[in-house]
Amino acid sequence: MITCLPAILIAQEKVYESFAGTRVINNHSTECLEKNNLEFIVAHKFGDFSGQNGGLSNFFGFDNLADVRIAFEYGIINDLTVGIGRNKGIGERTQVLDGFVKYRILHQKTSGMPISMVMVLSAGLPYHKRSNDSTSVRYYPEFQHRLIYTSQLLLTRKFHPRFTWQVGLGYNHRNYVSALDKNGLTFVSTGARFRFTKTLGILVEYTHVLNRPRLVVQQDHLAFSFEILTGGHIFALQFSNSTGVNENIFIPGTTENWLDGQWRFGFSLNRRFKL
């Protein structure tokens, strides 16, 4: 029995680095920061690459700033991460503060536990000046009407050192919407990562809203990313149809369509510190 114990312990080791960071691209991954780790994130998206608002006249979107987010995330314990951020915002939701709590319920192991599972609860607060137009979604009769909430249950399996797949189910709630829209949106999401080498990889993520009203113009979020790992940094080049960066914004608020050339280039830079 004593000679078999090391082999049993090795066989049940936890699986790490399903994704390089706490996000797949813009949406959350099942990764949590280790205890006392701090991560600084800058995410940026430009305007339409082509179509009516893109092309050479706008230098393929680089002349226009779509959204930018600056955030800090911190590992309280190995399975509990919290974060705060500030977004430029898009459309009717601008100057947005956001925060989240992420708890890892299950951790994939080399034997016995096939998946990782996390619960993410996040909120957004647009603090721009309210509108005096009672038909606008910026009217906000009460302060609580500004709030947006998103909850997600995410499951990931790292099938191979080079390949990870994630699926999720979530609910987004905006306290104040237009008469044609719906406050509560249920959605499913998926994301995947493939690593070419230890430092290079590609990622994809997609979010589909299940109960979006037919009369609204919003679209599903689709994004691709090329990932470069450089020590304590994660640098990602992104291509997406959504202008928003935070999940409280892009899940309910994406209006752009890939087929109309309404996709844009963006990037994110993550730097991790051990405190």
C-alpha positions as a Markdown table, in Angstrom:
| # | Residue | x | y | z |
|---|---|---|---|---|
| 1 | Met | 0.0 | 0.0 | 0.0 |
| 2 | Ile | 2.8 | 2.4 | 0.9 |
| 3 | Thr | 4.5 | 1.9 | -2.5 |
| 4 | Cys | 1.2 | 2.6 | -4.4 |
| 5 | Leu | 0.4 | 5.9 | -2.6 |
| 6 | Pro | 2.6 | 8.2 | -4.7 |
| 7 | Ala | 1.1 | 6.8 | -7.9 |
| 8 | Ile | -2.4 | 7.4 | -6.6 |
| 9 | Leu | -1.6 | 11.0 | -5.6 |
| 10 | Ile | 0.0 | 11.7 | -9.0 |
| 11 | Ala | -3.0 | 10.3 | -10.8 |
| 12 | Gln | -5.4 | 12.7 | -9.0 |
| 13 | Glu | -3.4 | 15.9 | -9.6 |
| 14 | Lys | -5.4 | 19.0 | -10.5 |
| 15 | Val | -5.4 | 20.2 | -14.1 |
| 16 | Tyr | -4.2 | 23.8 | -14.5 |
| 17 | Glu | -4.1 | 26.4 | -17.3 |
| 18 | Ser | -7.2 | 25.3 | -19.2 |
| 19 | Phe | -7.1 | 28.9 | -20.3 |
| 20 | Ala | -4.2 | 31.3 | -19.9 |
| 21 | Gly | -6.3 | 33.9 | -18.1 |
| 22 | Thr | -9.6 | 34.5 | -16.3 |
| 23 | Arg | -11.2 | 35.3 | -19.6 |
| 24 | Val | -11.6 | 33.2 | -22.8 |
| 25 | Ile | -11.7 | 36.4 | -24.9 |
| 26 | Asn | -14.2 | 38.8 | -23.4 |
| 27 | Asn | -16.3 | 36.4 | -21.4 |
| 28 | His | -15.2 | 34.6 | -18.3 |
| 29 | Ser | -13.3 | 31.4 | -18.3 |
| 30 | Thr | -13.3 | 28.8 | -15.5 |
| 31 | Glu | -9.8 | 29.9 | -14.5 |
| 32 | Cys | -9.4 | 31.6 | -11.0 |
| 33 | Leu | -6.4 | 33.5 | -9.8 |
| 34 | Glu | -4.3 | 31.8 | -7.1 |
| 35 | Lys | -4.4 | 33.3 | -3.6 |
| 36 | Asn | -2.9 | 36.8 | -3.3 |
| 37 | Asn | -2.4 | 37.1 | -7.1 |
| 38 | Leu | -3.4 | 40.4 | -8.7 |
| 39 | Glu | -4.1 | 40.8 | -12.4 |
| 40 | Phe | -4.2 | 44.1 | -14.3 |
| 41 | Ile | -6.2 | 44.0 | -17.5 |
| 42 | Val | -6.6 | 46.5 | -20.4 |
| 43 | Ala | -9.0 | 45.6 | -23.2 |
| 44 | His | -9.6 | 47.8 | -26.2 |
| 45 | Lys | -11.9 | 47.6 | -29.3 |
| 46 | Phe | -11.9 | 49.8 | -32.4 |
| 47 | Gly | -14.6 | 50.6 | -34.9 |
| 48 | Asp | -16.0 | 48.6 | -37.9 |
| 49 | Phe | -13.3 | 47.1 | -40.1 |
| 50 | Ser | -15.4 | 47.4 | -43.3 |
| 51 | Gly | -18.9 | 48.3 | -44.3 |
| 52 | Gln | -20.6 | 51.7 | -44.2 |
| 53 | Asn | -18.6 | 52.8 | -41.1 |
| 54 | Gly | -15.3 | 51.2 | -41.9 |
| 55 | Gly | -12.9 | 50.9 | -44.8 |
| 56 | Leu | -9.9 | 53.1 | -45.6 |
| 57 | Ser | -11.6 | 56.4 | -44.7 |
| 58 | Asn | -11.6 | 55.3 | -41.0 |
| 59 | Phe | -8.4 | 53.3 | -41.5 |
| 60 | Phe | -10.4 | 50.1 | -41.1 |
| 61 | Gly | -11.8 | 51.1 | -37.7 |
| 62 | Phe | -8.6 | 52.3 | -36.1 |
| 63 | Asp | -9.8 | 56.0 | -36.2 |
| 64 | Asn | -12.8 | 55.0 | -34.0 |
| 65 | Leu | -12.7 | 53.9 | -30.4 |
| 66 | Ala | -15.6 | 51.4 | -29.7 |
| 67 | Asp | -14.9 | 50.5 | -26.1 |
| 68 | Val | -12.1 | 50.2 | -23.6 |
| 69 | Arg | -12.0 | 48.5 | -20.2 |
| 70 | Ile | -9.4 | 48.8 | -17.4 |
| 71 | Ala | -9.7 | 46.3 | -14.6 |
| 72 | Phe | -8.1 | 44.7 | -11.6 |
| 73 | Glu | -8.8 | 41.1 | -10.5 |
| 74 | Tyr | -7.6 | 39.5 | -7.3 |
| 75 | Gly | -7.4 | 35.9 | -5.9 |
| 76 | Ile | -8.8 | 35.9 | -2.3 |
| 77 | Ile | -8.2 | 32.1 | -2.1 |
| 78 | Asn | -7.3 | 29.7 | -4.9 |
| 79 | Asp | -11.0 | 29.1 | -5.8 |
| 80 | Leu | -12.4 | 32.6 | -5.2 |
| 81 | Thr | -11.6 | 35.6 | -7.5 |
| 82 | Val | -13.1 | 39.1 | -7.4 |
| 83 | Gly | -12.7 | 41.9 | -9.8 |
| 84 | Ile | -13.6 | 45.5 | -10.6 |
| 85 | Gly | -13.4 | 47.5 | -13.9 |
| 86 | Arg | -14.4 | 50.6 | -15.7 |
| 87 | Asn | -15.7 | 50.6 | -19.3 |
| 88 | Lys | -16.2 | 53.4 | -21.8 |
| 89 | Gly | -19.4 | 51.6 | -22.7 |
| 90 | Ile | -21.4 | 51.5 | -25.9 |
| 91 | Gly | -24.7 | 52.9 | -27.2 |
| 92 | Glu | -27.1 | 53.9 | -24.4 |
| 93 | Arg | -24.9 | 52.2 | -21.7 |
| 94 | Thr | -21.7 | 54.3 | -21.2 |
| 95 | Gln | -19.4 | 55.2 | -18.4 |
| 96 | Val | -19.9 | 51.7 | -16.9 |
| 97 | Leu | -18.4 | 50.5 | -13.6 |
| 98 | Asp | -18.4 | 46.7 | -13.3 |
| 99 | Gly | -17.6 | 44.1 | -10.6 |
| 100 | Phe | -17.7 | 40.3 | -10.3 |
| 101 | Val | -17.3 | 37.4 | -7.9 |
| 102 | Lys | -16.2 | 34.0 | -9.3 |
| 103 | Tyr | -16.1 | 30.8 | -7.3 |
| 104 | Arg | -14.7 | 27.5 | -8.5 |
| 105 | Ile | -17.1 | 24.7 | -7.5 |
| 106 | Leu | -15.2 | 21.8 | -9.1 |
| 107 | His | -11.6 | 21.5 | -10.3 |
| 108 | Gln | -10.7 | 19.1 | -13.1 |
| 109 | Lys | -8.2 | 16.4 | -12.1 |
| 110 | Thr | -6.1 | 13.9 | -14.1 |
| 111 | Ser | -8.3 | 11.2 | -12.6 |
| 112 | Gly | -11.8 | 11.1 | -11.1 |
| 113 | Met | -13.0 | 14.6 | -11.8 |
| 114 | Pro | -13.4 | 15.2 | -15.6 |
| 115 | Ile | -14.4 | 18.9 | -15.6 |
| 116 | Ser | -13.9 | 22.3 | -13.9 |
| 117 | Met | -17.0 | 24.3 | -12.9 |
| 118 | Val | -17.4 | 27.9 | -11.8 |
| 119 | Met | -20.2 | 30.2 | -10.9 |
| 120 | Val | -19.7 | 33.9 | -11.9 |
| 121 | Leu | -21.9 | 36.7 | -10.6 |
| 122 | Ser | -21.3 | 40.1 | -12.1 |
| 123 | Ala | -22.9 | 43.6 | -12.2 |
| 124 | Gly | -22.6 | 46.7 | -14.3 |
| 125 | Leu | -23.5 | 50.3 | -13.3 |
| 126 | Pro | -23.7 | 53.0 | -16.1 |
| 127 | Tyr | -23.2 | 56.3 | -14.3 |
| 128 | His | -23.6 | 58.7 | -17.2 |
| 129 | Lys | -26.0 | 61.6 | -16.9 |
| 130 | Arg | -29.6 | 60.5 | -17.0 |
| 131 | Ser | -31.8 | 61.6 | -20.0 |
| 132 | Asn | -34.8 | 63.9 | -19.6 |
| 133 | Asp | -36.6 | 62.0 | -22.4 |
| 134 | Ser | -39.0 | 59.5 | -20.7 |
| 135 | Thr | -38.9 | 57.2 | -23.8 |
| 136 | Ser | -35.1 | 56.8 | -23.6 |
| 137 | Val | -33.4 | 53.8 | -21.8 |
| 138 | Arg | -31.2 | 56.4 | -20.2 |
| 139 | Tyr | -34.1 | 58.0 | -18.4 |
| 140 | Tyr | -33.7 | 56.0 | -15.2 |
| 141 | Pro | -36.7 | 56.9 | -12.9 |
| 142 | Glu | -34.8 | 55.5 | -10.0 |
| 143 | Phe | -31.1 | 54.8 | -9.3 |
| 144 | Gln | -31.6 | 51.0 | -9.3 |
| 145 | His | -32.8 | 51.2 | -12.9 |
| 146 | Arg | -29.2 | 51.8 | -13.9 |
| 147 | Leu | -28.1 | 48.3 | -12.7 |
| 148 | Ile | -27.3 | 45.3 | -15.0 |
| 149 | Tyr | -26.7 | 41.8 | -13.6 |
| 150 | Thr | -25.2 | 38.7 | -15.2 |
| 151 | Ser | -24.9 | 35.2 | -13.6 |
| 152 | Gln | -23.2 | 32.3 | -15.3 |
| 153 | Leu | -22.5 | 28.6 | -14.7 |
| 154 | Leu | -19.4 | 27.6 | -16.7 |
| 155 | Leu | -18.0 | 24.1 | -17.3 |
| 156 | Thr | -14.6 | 23.4 | -18.9 |
| 157 | Arg | -12.7 | 20.3 | -19.9 |
| 158 | Lys | -9.1 | 20.3 | -20.9 |
| 159 | Phe | -9.0 | 17.4 | -23.3 |
| 160 | His | -5.4 | 17.7 | -24.2 |
| 161 | Pro | -2.4 | 20.0 | -23.2 |
| 162 | Arg | -3.2 | 21.8 | -26.4 |
| 163 | Phe | -7.0 | 21.8 | -26.5 |
| 164 | Thr | -9.7 | 23.1 | -24.0 |
| 165 | Trp | -13.5 | 23.5 | -24.5 |
| 166 | Gln | -15.9 | 25.4 | -22.4 |
| 167 | Val | -19.7 | 25.6 | -22.3 |
| 168 | Gly | -22.0 | 27.8 | -20.1 |
| 169 | Leu | -25.5 | 28.8 | -19.2 |
| 170 | Gly | -26.3 | 32.3 | -18.0 |
| 171 | Tyr | -28.9 | 34.9 | -17.3 |
| 172 | Asn | -28.6 | 38.7 | -17.9 |
| 173 | His | -31.0 | 41.2 | -16.4 |
| 174 | Arg | -31.3 | 44.9 | -17.1 |
| 175 | Asn | -33.5 | 46.8 | -14.7 |
| 176 | Tyr | -34.6 | 49.4 | -17.3 |
| 177 | Val | -35.1 | 48.6 | -21.1 |
| 178 | Ser | -37.1 | 49.9 | -24.0 |
| 179 | Ala | -40.8 | 48.9 | -24.4 |
| 180 | Leu | -39.8 | 46.5 | -27.2 |
| 181 | Asp | -37.0 | 44.8 | -25.3 |
| 182 | Lys | -37.1 | 42.3 | -22.4 |
| 183 | Asn | -35.5 | 42.8 | -19.0 |
| 184 | Gly | -34.3 | 39.2 | -18.5 |
| 185 | Leu | -32.3 | 37.3 | -21.2 |
| 186 | Thr | -31.3 | 33.7 | -20.9 |
| 187 | Phe | -28.2 | 32.7 | -22.9 |
| 188 | Val | -25.8 | 29.9 | -23.7 |
| 189 | Ser | -22.1 | 30.3 | -24.4 |
| 190 | Thr | -19.2 | 28.3 | -25.6 |
| 191 | Gly | -15.5 | 28.9 | -26.0 |
| 192 | Ala | -12.4 | 26.9 | -27.0 |
| 193 | Arg | -8.6 | 27.2 | -27.0 |
| 194 | Phe | -6.0 | 25.5 | -29.1 |
| 195 | Arg | -2.3 | 26.0 | -28.4 |
| 196 | Phe | 0.2 | 25.7 | -31.2 |
| 197 | Thr | 3.1 | 26.0 | -28.9 |
| 198 | Lys | 3.6 | 26.9 | -25.2 |
| 199 | Thr | 3.4 | 30.6 | -26.0 |
| 200 | Leu | 1.0 | 30.8 | -29.0 |
| 201 | Gly | -2.6 | 29.9 | -29.3 |
| 202 | Ile | -6.0 | 30.7 | -30.9 |
| 203 | Leu | -9.3 | 31.1 | -29.2 |
| 204 | Val | -13.0 | 31.4 | -30.1 |
| 205 | Glu | -16.1 | 32.3 | -28.1 |
| 206 | Tyr | -19.8 | 32.5 | -29.0 |
| 207 | Thr | -22.8 | 33.6 | -27.0 |
| 208 | His | -26.4 | 32.9 | -28.1 |
| 209 | Val | -29.4 | 34.6 | -26.5 |
| 210 | Leu | -32.3 | 32.2 | -26.3 |
| 211 | Asn | -35.2 | 34.5 | -25.7 |
| 212 | Arg | -34.3 | 37.8 | -27.5 |
| 213 | Pro | -37.5 | 39.7 | -28.7 |
| 214 | Arg | -37.9 | 39.5 | -32.4 |
| 215 | Leu | -38.3 | 43.3 | -32.8 |
| 216 | Val | -34.9 | 44.3 | -31.3 |
| 217 | Val | -31.8 | 44.5 | -33.6 |
| 218 | Gln | -29.3 | 42.9 | -31.2 |
| 219 | Gln | -27.0 | 40.1 | -32.5 |
| 220 | Asp | -25.2 | 37.2 | -30.9 |
| 221 | His | -21.6 | 37.8 | -29.8 |
| 222 | Leu | -18.9 | 36.0 | -31.8 |
| 223 | Ala | -15.1 | 36.5 | -31.3 |
| 224 | Phe | -11.8 | 35.1 | -32.4 |
| 225 | Ser | -8.4 | 35.7 | -30.8 |
| 226 | Phe | -4.7 | 35.1 | -31.3 |
| 227 | Glu | -2.9 | 34.7 | -28.0 |
| 228 | Ile | 0.7 | 35.4 | -27.2 |
| 229 | Leu | 2.1 | 34.4 | -23.8 |
| 230 | Thr | 5.2 | 36.4 | -22.6 |
| 231 | Gly | 6.1 | 35.4 | -19.1 |
| 232 | Gly | 3.8 | 37.3 | -16.7 |
| 233 | His | 1.9 | 38.9 | -19.6 |
| 234 | Ile | -0.9 | 37.7 | -21.8 |
| 235 | Phe | -1.3 | 39.6 | -25.1 |
| 236 | Ala | -4.3 | 38.8 | -27.3 |
| 237 | Leu | -5.3 | 40.1 | -30.7 |
| 238 | Gln | -9.1 | 40.0 | -31.1 |
| 239 | Phe | -11.6 | 40.1 | -33.9 |
| 240 | Ser | -15.3 | 40.4 | -32.9 |
| 241 | Asn | -18.7 | 41.7 | -34.1 |
| 242 | Ser | -19.4 | 43.1 | -30.6 |
| 243 | Thr | -18.3 | 46.6 | -29.6 |
| 244 | Gly | -18.7 | 46.0 | -25.9 |
| 245 | Val | -15.9 | 44.4 | -23.8 |
| 246 | Asn | -17.7 | 43.5 | -20.5 |
| 247 | Glu | -20.3 | 40.7 | -20.4 |
| 248 | Asn | -22.9 | 43.0 | -18.9 |
| 249 | Ile | -22.7 | 45.1 | -22.1 |
| 250 | Phe | -21.9 | 42.8 | -25.1 |
| 251 | Ile | -24.4 | 40.0 | -24.2 |
| 252 | Pro | -27.5 | 42.2 | -24.3 |
| 253 | Gly | -26.1 | 45.0 | -26.5 |
| 254 | Thr | -24.3 | 43.7 | -29.5 |
| 255 | Thr | -26.0 | 45.1 | -32.7 |
| 256 | Glu | -23.3 | 44.4 | -35.3 |
| 257 | Asn | -23.4 | 41.7 | -37.9 |
| 258 | Trp | -20.3 | 39.9 | -39.3 |
| 259 | Leu | -21.9 | 39.5 | -42.7 |
| 260 | Asp | -22.2 | 43.3 | -43.1 |
| 261 | Gly | -18.5 | 43.8 | -42.4 |
| 262 | Gln | -19.4 | 45.1 | -38.9 |
| 263 | Trp | -16.5 | 43.3 | -37.1 |
| 264 | Arg | -13.7 | 45.1 | -35.4 |
| 265 | Phe | -10.1 | 44.5 | -34.3 |
| 266 | Gly | -9.2 | 44.8 | -30.6 |
| 267 | Phe | -6.6 | 43.7 | -28.2 |
| 268 | Ser | -6.2 | 42.9 | -24.5 |
| 269 | Leu | -3.1 | 42.9 | -22.3 |
| 270 | Asn | -3.0 | 41.1 | -18.9 |
| 271 | Arg | -0.3 | 41.5 | -16.3 |
| 272 | Arg | -0.2 | 39.2 | -13.3 |
| 273 | Phe | 1.5 | 40.1 | -10.0 |
| 274 | Lys | 2.2 | 38.0 | -6.8 |
| 275 | Leu | 1.5 | 40.1 | -3.7 |
